[in-house]
Amino acid sequence: MVDKDLARTKLAYIATNLAILEAKQNIAEETFLQNVDHQYVVLHALQLAIQAALDLAAHLIADEGWEVPERSGEAFLILGQKKILDGELSNRLRTMASFRNLIVHEYADVNLSSVYKIWHESVDDLKQFAVSVASHFSITK
């Protein structure tokens, strides 16, 4: 059985970080590329939102007793197989998990133009993840 209190906490954390990212989405790419403060905020908020989604996916899988993913990003694929997430969304989220690993482990090699693009493309995917999970497991605020 899914721990709905834990799920609510993770969903709220995702929402908080998405709000931070959305508040900055009108920043032009050139400004972003030249402003270290913007870069730090965006990179950190992306990392935290993706990590919270990964954590929630792993908890849902464990709580339901489903197969344990070999790699963290595979948790999104399992949620896709279980029809909790759309198949395309689950693949995009798996890619985001790899991006999160890049931020954490290969931070010196992060291409900031790619970060800008991923940032603007990923907010809606993370929102859809939250909506799909909350809907499927009847998690209310």
Buried (B, 14 or more C-beta within 10 A) or exposed (E): EBBBEBBBBBBEBBBEBBEBBEEBEEBEBEEBBEEEEBBEBBBEBBBBBBBBBBBBBBBBBEBBEBEEBEEBBBBBBBBBBBEBBBEEBBBBBBBBBEBBBBBEEEEEEEEBEEBBEBBEEBBEBBBBBBEBBBEBBEBEE
